[in-house]
Amino acid sequence: MTAFRRGLDGLYALGGIAGGVALLAIAGIILAQVIGRFFGIAVLGADDLTAFSVAASATLPLAYAFRHGAHIRVDLIIGRLSGPARFAMETVALLVSAGLCVFFAYSMLDLAGDSFEFDDVAQGSIAWKLWVPQVMIGTGVALFALCLIDDLVVHLAGGTPSYRVKAESDGIGHAAEEI
């Protein structure tokens, strides 16, 4: 395994870990609210922090999940194709997906820059800086775009993209169970 591959996989893993931390933050905020209610204490800003953590937990681990075959793939068309037709369809699917993710990541990071520049804050009980969750969302989608481009390059070079490696290994395991 090359240093470049290890570096990319490390980036994807960091996104997965950050998504896990965001999930722990959600649990901690909810626990603080439950304990606070028991003692009659309101946890100010908990709704906003929970929403920010949900957004982070949904986007930061996208690349890690994709590399490990955790995304749902619908093979209604591509699954019925083989040879050059399948190669072309997978290329188009990866190109379109990567393009949309690059656009979304750019838009979110641009929005975060504007929020930082104008000192934009949430309108909840605490004026949280909005650029922080926007950067987390933009970073997660940018990592996913990088992952899609990574698989596109592997696919175009004649290799097997990560989502097919995982699907094929799951298929072999499933076939072994059937026997």
Secondary structure by P-SEA (a helix, b strand, c coil): ccaaaaaaaaaaaaaaaaaaaaaaaaaaaaaaaaaaaaacccccaaaaaaaaaaaaaaccaaaaaaaacccccccccccccccaaaaaaaaaaaaaaaaaaaaaaaaaaaaaaaaaaabbbbcccccccaaaaaaaaaaaaaaaaaaaaaaaaaaaaccccaaaaaaaaaaaaaaaaac
